[in-house]
Each structure stands twice: as structure tokens, then as C-alpha cells.
């Protein structure tokens, strides 16, 4: 246990040492690395930046969102140029078909809503799915940015209100009630989609 604790302490010290060098651009770099490589504590880092510099919280939300989008582009390209095999190895056939159907029905929401959710949501699977199921790159970028912006904006507002400890509390609650929270967000998203669809249909001018 002492060895693990020592490794974690060194890892934490390395991250904060890197952020001290990067300054305000650290949020972008960490968000990029979190999406492109291994998972990093991006939520805790965004919350800390926001808590320490409250006046510029929107800047950090924007940088984290842009960094996350930029970091997902390499994974999108991997999926586009032959990632179906990779995805099928990581998930069951049933899960693969579920993701496929969700992208066929409403691909924008199928990517945006997972982008809004923090870990343990396996978001990289949806990035691969967006490419494999031929989601247009422009729509991919917009959906990614919208989802990440909502996620980091909500995190920042909660941090401003409750303090940076909200990351640990919120993360624990999300892990305990992962399926319920996901189902609620999915239901809200579907309702918004249906309302927008009905609104568009109602505004059509008859020929």
C-alpha cells in the first residue's frame, strides 16, 4: 500500500508540476491528453483552475472543451480508417449493435450526451462509433464540443457554488447511480429532440 501511495503521490506531483509550467493553457493540454491517451483527472484540474481564478471560469470551460475535441480527433481518424475491428474487440456484439442503432436514429445526440457525462462513462467507444458509422466530421466536432462544453460548464458552476470538493462527491454519486443518471439524461435528451422535431414540423409552410 505504501508503494502504491508513493506512486500516486509522485504522479500527482508530476501533473501539478507540469501545470505550473503550462499556466492557463494547462487545462487545454490535460483535456487533450485525457481524450487522446490515457485517462487523466481532467475534472479535478478544471475545478481547481476555476476555483483559483473564478473570474475567468468561462475561459477554462472553453479551453477544456476545445482540448477534449482536439484530443478525440486522432481516435476518430483511427475509427474512420479501420476501427471497427478495434471496437468489436472492446465491446460485446449486443453493445455494438445498440450503439449502431443509436447513431442511425439520431447520431448527433448519440455522441453529445455521452460527451456530457464524466467517468466511468466509456466515452472513447462512442468516438470510435461515430467514425465507424460514418458520422460527418463537422457534426462530430460540433456534437463533441457541445457535450463537453455542457459538462465543464456544469462542473464549473458547481465548483463556484460548492467548492472544488464537488468533484469527489459528484464522482462518487455518479459511480453509485451510473445507470439511473444516464437514463435520466438520455430521457431528457430524447424529449428535447422530439420537441425540436415537432417544432420544426409545425413551422413548415404548406405548399
N, C-alpha and C positions, 0 to 999 in steps of 0.2 A: 504493500500500500504506500509506503514511503517513497518507493521508486516511482510509482505512478504519479503521486502528488508532486514529486520533484520535476517530472517530465511536463506535467500540466503547468506548473509554475514557470518553467523555462519557456514553454510555448506561449503563455500569456505575456511574459516579459518581452518576448521577441515581437509579438504583434504590436504591443504598445510602443516598443522602440521604433518599429517601422512607421507607425502612425505619427510619432513625434517628428520624424524626418519628412513625411509627406504633407503634414499640416492639414489644411482644409480639404485637400484633394484625397486624403486617405479614405474617405467614405467611398469615393468612386472606385479606387483601386481594390479595396476589400470586397465591394459588391461585385466587381468584375471577376475577381478570383473565386468568389463564392459560387458564381454561376458557371464559370468556365472549368474550374478544377474541383478540388475537394471542398466540402462544406466548411465555412468559416462563421464565427459568431457575428454576422453582419447586423443582426437586430440589436445586440448589446452595444455594438460600436456606434450605430446610428443614434441610439438612445443616449449614449454618453456625449456624443458631439452636440446633440440637440440640448441636452441638459446643461452643458457648459457654455453654450452660445445660443441662448434662446431667441435672440432677435433674428438670427439667420436660419431658423429651422427649415424654412421652405427651400433654401439653397441645399441643405443636406438631403432633404427628401428628393429633390431633383437629381442631385449627384448620385445618390444610391440607386434611383430608378434607371438613370442612363447607364450606370456601370453594370447593373444587372442585365439590361438589354444587350449591351455590347458583349458581355461575357457569355451570353446564351447564343450568340451568332455562330461561333465555331461548332457548337453542338448541333445547331440547326443544319449547318453545312454537312456535318457527318451524317445526320439523318437523311438529308436530301440525296447524298451520293452513296447510298447503300446502307442505311442504318436500320433497315427492317430486321435484319438478322440479329443485330445487337439488341434491339428492343424485345424481340421474341425470346431471347435468351434470359432476359431480366424479369419478364412477367409471364403469367400463365396465358394460354390461348383465350380463355374466357375474358380475362382482363384486357387483352389485346383487342378483342372484338368489341368490348364495351367502349374503349377509347375511340376506336374506329367509328362506331355509330355516333358517338357524341360529336365528333368532328364533321361527320356527314350532315348532321341535323343543324348545328349552329356552331361552326368552328371558332368564331371569334370568342364566344362565351366559354367554349370548351377549353380555351387557353387562358383567357383573362381571369376566370375565377380561381383556378389552381394557382395562378401567379399572385393572387391576393393572400394566399394562406402561408403561414410560417411553417417551419419544420414541425412535425415529421412528414409533411406532405412531400411525396416523391416527385418534385416538380420537373426534374430533368426528363422523366419519362414522357411528360406532356410536350416538352420542347422537341424531343425526338419524334413524337407522334405528329406534331404539327408539320414537320418536314416530310415525314414518310407519307402522310396522307395529303401532301401537296398543297398545303396552305400557302397562299401567296406571301412573299417575303414582306411586302408593305403591310399587309394585315397582321402578319406575325409580329412585326416591330410595334405596331400600334397597340395590339392586344397585350403584348408583354409590358409595354410602358404603362398602359392604363392600369393593369393589375398591380404592378409593382408600386406605382405612384399611390394608389389607394392604400396598399399595405403599409408603406413607410409613412404616409401622411397620418393614418390612424395611429400608428406606433408613436409618432412624434407628438401628436395631440395628447395621447395618454401619458406620455413621459412628462409633458409640460404640466399636466394636471396632477399626476400621482407621483412623479419622480421616476428615475431610471430603474428602480427595483421592479417596475411593472413588467419588465422583460421576463424575469424569473417567474413571477406569479402567473402572468399570462401564458407563458410557455408550459408551465405545469398543468394549468387548466385545459389548455388545448390538447395536450397529450392524453389527459384523462377522458376528455369528451370529444375526441377527434371526429368520430363518425357523426355525432349529433350536430356539432358545429358545421361540419362540411355539408350535411344535409340541409341545414337551415340556410346557409349561404347559397347552396345550389337552388333551393326553392325560391329564394329572393331573386336570384339571377333569372330564373325561368319566368317569374312573374313580371319582372322588368322587361324581358324580351317579348313576352306576349302582349304587354301593354303597348310597347313601342310598335309592334307589328300591327296591332289593331288600330293604333292612331294613324299609321301610315296608310292603312287600307281605307280608313274613314276620310282621309284628306284627298283621295283621288278624285279627280274631276271626271264625271261620266262623259263619254264621247257623244 
